[in-house]
Amino acid sequence: MECVVQGIIETQHVEALEILLQGLCGVNKERLRVHELCLKSSPNLGFVSSDVRLVCDLEQPEPTWYMHILICCYYFSSIVHHKFQRDVICNPCRTVRHIGGAMRGAGAEQISVLVRTMVESKASKNALRLFYALGYKLDHELLRVGSAFHFHRGAQITVTVSSVNKMPKLHAIDEAVPVTPGIQLVEVTAPATADNYAEIVAAVSSFCEYLAPLLHLSKPGISTGVVPTAAAAAASLLSDGGGTAL
């Protein structure tokens, strides 16, 4: 499982956010550059639609593939997982990330963090070809460029700050242009289990409070816009390199 929240920030305030994150986390930022392919199932795969996201980490010496699979039907998911595992054997240096549905119920509605299932395994270069063979079709592709912070603060937390870019032509990474110029996506994630997700949710929520002067963070899909106080908070952080308490 994993816990996740997202928000947006104006590009002009990203430097201040990175200063704040470095002060809170005690770690330096890492470069982020990932190529993401979004595939959608065709009608012949059943009544339950599903999305598959193949993500390649372009910053790695040997590009690493991740897979985000959004499938509601457990039976179909099992079939895909079985076929994929057979394809994986030839090249074990890639990674598959299977993301399932979000936690539901009264308890889930009362928390500000999205909790969803997530499983990782290895993948090969043949992943895209495999899903084409299964009947999936390419819907769109994106290039995310920015920075990432990995640290432990009550939980193993990852914060990414990235510009989301689209490509005018298939796989034309070098020609990518911003989807929303002047705006960057911020995502906070932390791994969890069925036994400790409540503690992880609390840790993520507590950490997000430190970022509140610069941006709103909420469950994915819930738009909260930019923070009115961001400009003043950013100016304060930039004036002394993060020494001012917000």
C-alpha positions, 0 to 999 in steps of 0.5 A: 500500500501507499499513501499519497497527496498532490498539489500544484505550485507556481514555477517561480516559487519552486526554488523556495519550496526546494529550500524548505524541503532541504531544511525539513528533510536534511537531504539534497534534491535528486534530479527527476526526469521520467517518461510516462506512457498511458495505455487504455484497455480496448472493449474486447478486454471486458466490461471493466476498463483499465489504465496502464502507465509505463514509466521510464526513469531517464536519470538512471544509467540503465533506464528503469521501467515502472508500471502503474496499472489501474485495474478494478477487476481482480480476475483480469488483474491476475491474468495480466500479472501472470502473463507479465511475470512470464515476460519478465524473465528475460531482463530482470533489471526493470521494475513494475509498479502495480497500483490498485484501487483506493481505500473506501468507506467512512474511514477513508472519507475522513482522512485527507490522504489517499490510501491505495494498494501498490505492488512492485515487481520486475519488468523487461523492455518488452512491457509495451509490446506485451500490453499492445498484444493484450489489446491495450492502446496508447492514450497519451505520453508525458515527460515529467522533469524536476526534482525528488527528495527521499527521507524518513520523517515518521515514515519513508517519504518521497516528495517530487516537484515536477513540470508535466510536459506533453509531446507533439509527436510519438516518443519525441521527448526532446520536443516536449512542452509544458501542459500547464506553463508556469505550474508544477506538480508536487506529490508526496508519497509514503509506503504503508501496510494494512497494519500501519497505514494509520500511522503513515497517514498521520506522518504524511499529514503532519509533514504536509502542514509544514508546506502549507504556506507554499501549497495546498496538498490533497488527495489526487483528483481534488483541485485546490489551486495555488496558495494566496500566501505563497509569494510572501512565504517564498520571499521570506524563504529566499531572503535567508535561505530557509532560516525563517520559521513560517 
